[in-house]
Amino acid sequence: MRQWINRLLVMVMAMTILVGAAGTLAAAAPGGLSLPRTGEGVYGLERTDGKYYTITDEHNKPLDYTAHILYPGDEIITADNLRYQITGIRGDIASTRLVGKEAAVTVNSFLPAAGGTSGQVAAGQQEIAIYHTHSDESYDPSDGTSSIYAHGGIFQVGDAFAAKLKGEGFKVLHSLRPHDPHDANAYTRSRRTAVELLKTGPAAIFDLHRDAAPANVYSATVDGQPITKVRFVLGRGNPHISANLQFAKEIKAAEDQLHPGVVQGILLTQGNFNQDLTPRSLLIEVGANTNAKDAAERGVSFFSDAIPKVLGGVTTGTRPIVELPATGANRANWNAALWIALIAAGALAGYLYINAGSWQGAWDQVRRFLGGEFGHRIRDRR
Amino acid sequence: MRIPLGMIVLLLISLLIYFGVAHRVLDRLRLSDKAALAMIAALIIGGFINIPLPAGPRLEASLNIGGGVVPLILAVYLLTKTSAKEKVRALVGMVVTAAAVYLTGILMGAEPGNMLLDPLYVYPVVAGAVAYLIGRSRRGAFFAATMGVLVVDVISYFRLASSGTPGAVLIGGGGAFDAIVIAGLLAVLLAEFIGESREWLQGGPGVEGKAPALLKHLRPLDRNDRELKHSRREDDDHASMDK
């Protein structure tokens, strides 16, 4: 048995070295491996083959389009709150099954505040943080290219978002720090920016991106103005996913009442997106590289109107803005906390079982630990 | 804004588990309970202190105490406590991990959505696996993972500084939640998990050719097997006599 395990480990090691060597050779070869390029007909940096996925329902009717590479198990919540799970991917088609309709999110903040000012928040008290992991992302029609190293057009869209939120009474921290190059380590670099921003205790933190898709996927008209829609992207590999999702749903519900059609939907995909750092961390895609930047700026301005509805803020004009009792969010937080505790307990139990070789042994270890760590304290007290 | 109780509980549980796991991991690296606690305090408090590094017009560079200096000192300290053979293994592990982190950046594509595993978890998996295969050592895993991620940051700093490319290199800027710290902690857990699973599969630790001191406290798996226990005790006596 031991011999077989050793052989297996050596094989794994050999394969790791082979893959590493192949990667190094590929990287060293002239033109063999370079950062993905974007250009005409190439929908961005996610899929480099110039194509995108069409997400279809059970009757092969297109539901949505994205250049995010999808895996079975990923989910989308459409603009009309239908939840689909991706069941299979064939070529550029991601087929789904309908999971169901999302329960209506109660955004009680639309009711006037009971007793006048209760629930209102003084100006400048609440902070919103904004940063850009992919600081190169740009808009082809306005910037002339979809990627400008460290100076992406996405910064101006962030400015528009920040300006609008400031007008709504929030204190806004907008980081213009570049995290280039646009590679797999960009989120590791931007994680540091996110942590830095979180030190001041913002009520929420947004990572602003633009997607890579055909122009018509994100373009819309609201109040007679051409805008781009906004999509939430949530990382399934993040322990706060349920709390983040609830936060996204609340913003979507508020936005659907204020400006229907601005929120394109919610994509739940692989990854973490630094959303493990706080339950109120969201990644939003404001339009795509094929949309005009001013349309994206208008889109994010309309989107920002929902934020004070969910987080509170200050009254501007006559609109009643009241703090959300957040019963839904609270339940999601409790669920997330419970899941984290259960998974940790499960991992611990599994480890102890392997370590001790039997459940009895594992239990003995727990008893020994409790006896050792707390037992003497109890004894000391006596 | 009133923060919902559920969110406070969620954050508290997340932090307690994270730092609880961190404490247990440090405990396993031959630090005492108190030293491990002091290290965690240093990670948290140090996370608020940045040392600026020389930078260019659009290059921002700093070294964080909690996410960069503390893990570095700990990794080097742990390395000094090992044998020459293990030092070499840990250094090889560091180089392999650094290469893997660097290649991850180039090969894995830009979107975490394109990967089955987020890069944040890829680093420790690579470092833990490499360190286990090379040295089968927890300290080796911690050193390889921590230093591997850190080395890539240092390379990236010099690359950006020398070429005048705009960017930001905030080494360890995430403090206790930085990729450097997470990589170190998870790599130790992984090495531990692989090691324990392997022992479990083969029905106990290998004893052939191991130093008697390592076998001294081994308990027989079958508690009724008195004979085995007895013979072990004799071994112990021999071991102490040898000393």
Interface residues (C-beta under 8 A of the other chain):
Chain A: M1 R2 I5 L9 V12 M13 T16 G20 G23 T24 A26 A27 L33 L35 P36 L45 E46 T48 H68 I69 L70 Y71 D74 V121 Q125 Q126 H134 Y149 A150 H151 R177 P178 H179 D180 P181 H182 D183 A184 N185 A186 Y187 T188 R189 R191 R192 T193 A194 V195 E196 K199 A203 V233 G235 G237 P239 H240 A243 T269 Q270 G271 N272 F273 D276 L277 T278 P279 R280 L311 G312 E323 A326 A329 N330 R331 A332 N333 W334 A336 A337 I340 A341 A344 Y351 I354 N355 G357
Chain B: M1 R2 P4 L5 G6 M7 V9 L10 L11 I13 S14 I17 V21 G47 F48 R58 E60 N64 G67 V96 A99 A100 V101 L103 T104 G105 I106 L107 M108 G109 A110 E111 P112 G113 N114 M115 L116 L117 D118 P119 L120 Y121 A129 V130 L133 V149 V152 T165 P166 G167 A168 V169 L170 G172 G173 G174 G175 F177 D178 A179 E192 F193 E196 S197 R198 W200 L201 Q202 G203 G206 L221
